[in-house]
Amino acid sequence: MSDQNKNRFSKSDIASALALVMSIAALGIGIIEAKIMADQQEIMADQQRVMVEQQKGSVWPYVALENSLDYQADSLVISWIAENKGVGPAIVNSIDLKINEQPYNTFNALLAHMDSVMGNDKYTLTKFGVSKKTESVYAPGEKKTIFQMTVYDRNLFFEQIGYFNLTLKYCSIYGDCWGQNGSSLENETGE
């Protein structure tokens, strides 16, 4: 009888073995659940990134800068017009004016240069919205004339001045920034 008892497992041995099997199964299930949760968190993070990009896209400004030359007899009207053609507000940080690569970002600096080159009776400056720091906001669809000048002797103007170069720098409400010069748009945040 003692040989039979040796080959038989007691109830406590069976219970211990079952507890071990259940513990191993629970550990396996826990590992699988942890993997599933990690995958779900990664999916949620991807979804959040997509949502942020969609939010940015829903308020993305696009400021178009247009140069207009209106020839009238011997005179010339030069205008620079900025229009926010995007769907979100554009925060304009600066507007830079250059003549032959020399900056003229104040009203007095431009007048002094024009007077010295052309004389003060050869032009009229009717609008000057140029500034290194403007901090103005253009609503979607808003259009502003930021620079306008009438030149009474256009031949003298082209001989002495040649052209103006205007650059407008603006940002979205999310801090993404661009520079627009009428012919190209550049990302100012390095992206």
Summary of the structure (lengths in Angstrom):
residues: 191
radius of gyration: 35.5
end to end distance: 84.5
largest distance: 130.0
contacts: 506
relative contact order: 0.16
helix: 38%
strand: 35%
